[in-house]
Amino acid sequence: MKYIPQLKLILHATLLAILFIIPACNQQQHQPPDDDHGRPVEKIAKELGVTPEKFREVFKKVKPAPRGQQPTEAQREANRKVLSEGLGVSPEKLDQVMDKYRPEGKVSRPIRR
């Protein structure tokens, strides 16, 4: 009979694992991947006057700088052109909207003439 309290403890621990830990692990495994990498695509697309699907489609053509490097001005300009032309918006409108949602805020750019 001295094993009954230990058995109860084991049963309670098992029950807690079944009720809370296992479902939490399964929920994390079944979360869809974040294809937007944290970008608020719906908000950006709405402000640009396009669908989120269109924004995603055009954004796939952007060529980011290699990991750990900042893009060159030429890379920035090329990506800006891809996005503005693909989305049918002016480069200025694109900058205005993207700067609003960029985590680091507005990116300083040389003055265009």
Secondary structure by P-SEA (a helix, b strand, c coil): ccaaaaaaaaaaaaaaaaccaaaaaaaaaacccccccccaaaaaaaaacccaaaaaaaaaacccccccccccaaaaaaaaaaaaaaacccaaaaaaaaaaaccccbbbbcccc
